[in-house]
Amino acid sequence: MSRCTSHIAAAIIAVWAGISGVRAETTASERGRLIAEKRYSVCHAIGESGGSPQPIVLPFRRMPDRFPIEMLREALTTGVVSGHDEMPMFELGLDDVRDLVGYIDAFAPPDRRYLAEPK
């Protein structure tokens, strides 16, 4: 395969993946973390340690202890009613909600996880 043909094939695959919603380059957990970093890290601690930039805001790692995952999924799907004034409204697609909720759920102990880990 020529170099030009390889680049064209790669471009076609990239376009197809974008159109079909296939995001094979990252796992659901990685995509959830990227969403958390992009949209929520201004207020929330999104990692395994550290405090939130806004002291009154709950770190993601503590959310499974405070809220049922089903409630978080519903809030993210229909629109978050925030507990703090600074939080803007975010509109997430269903795939993004699934990935973000999966990322948050991964902080729960394995025996209390709502979502099964993908195999």
C-alpha positions in Angstrom: 0.0 0.0 0.0 1.4 3.4 -0.9 2.0 6.1 1.7 -0.8 8.2 0.2 -3.2 5.3 0.2 -2.3 4.6 3.8 -3.2 8.2 4.8 -6.4 8.0 2.8 -7.4 4.7 4.5 -6.6 6.2 7.9 -8.7 9.3 7.2 -11.6 7.2 6.0 -11.4 5.1 9.2 -11.2 8.2 11.4 -14.3 9.7 9.7 -16.2 6.4 9.9 -15.3 6.1 13.6 -16.5 9.7 14.2 -19.8 9.2 12.3 -20.6 5.8 13.9 -19.8 6.9 17.4 -17.0 4.3 17.7 -14.3 5.7 19.9 -11.8 2.8 20.0 -8.8 4.9 20.8 -9.9 5.3 24.4 -11.8 3.2 27.0 -15.1 4.3 28.5 -13.3 5.1 31.7 -10.7 7.2 29.9 -13.5 9.1 28.0 -15.3 9.7 31.3 -12.2 11.1 32.9 -11.6 13.4 29.9 -15.2 14.7 30.2 -14.7 15.3 33.9 -11.4 17.1 33.2 -12.9 19.3 30.5 -16.2 20.2 32.1 -16.1 19.7 35.8 -12.5 20.0 37.1 -12.8 23.8 37.6 -15.0 23.0 40.6 -14.6 19.3 41.4 -11.6 17.2 42.3 -11.9 14.5 39.7 -9.0 12.2 40.7 -8.3 9.7 43.5 -6.9 12.3 45.8 -6.8 16.0 46.5 -9.4 18.6 47.3 -11.8 20.3 45.0 -10.8 23.7 43.7 -14.1 25.0 45.1 -14.0 23.9 48.8 -17.7 23.4 49.1 -17.9 21.1 46.1 -17.8 17.3 46.5 -14.9 15.4 44.9 -16.0 12.9 42.2 -14.4 10.1 44.3 -17.0 10.7 47.1 -20.0 10.9 44.9 -20.8 7.1 44.9 -20.9 7.4 48.7 -23.4 10.3 48.7 -25.6 9.7 45.6 -27.0 6.6 44.0 -25.4 6.2 40.5 -28.9 6.0 39.0 -29.6 9.5 40.5 -26.4 10.9 38.9 -27.3 9.3 35.6 -30.7 10.9 35.7 -29.4 14.3 36.7 -26.8 14.3 33.9 -29.3 13.1 31.3 -32.0 15.6 32.2 -29.9 18.5 33.4 -28.0 18.9 36.6 -29.6 20.9 39.4 -26.5 22.0 41.1 -25.8 22.4 44.8 -23.6 25.4 44.1 -24.2 28.6 42.3 -21.0 28.5 40.1 -21.9 25.3 38.3 -23.0 25.9 34.8 -25.5 23.7 33.0 -23.9 21.2 30.7 -25.7 19.2 28.0 -24.2 15.8 27.6 -25.1 13.2 25.0 -26.1 9.8 26.2 -22.7 8.3 25.4 -21.0 11.0 27.4 -23.4 10.5 30.3 -22.7 6.8 30.2 -18.9 7.3 30.2 -18.9 10.0 32.9 -21.2 8.0 35.2 -19.0 4.9 34.6 -16.0 7.0 35.6 -17.7 8.2 38.8 -19.0 4.7 39.5 -15.4 3.3 39.3 -14.6 5.1 42.6 -17.1 2.9 44.4 -15.9 -0.3 46.1 -16.1 -3.2 43.6 -19.0 -4.8 45.5 -21.0 -1.6 45.4 -20.6 -0.6 41.7 -23.7 -0.1 39.8 -22.1 -0.6 36.4 -20.2 -3.7 35.4 -16.7 -3.3 34.1 -16.5 -3.9 30.4 -14.7 -7.0 29.4 
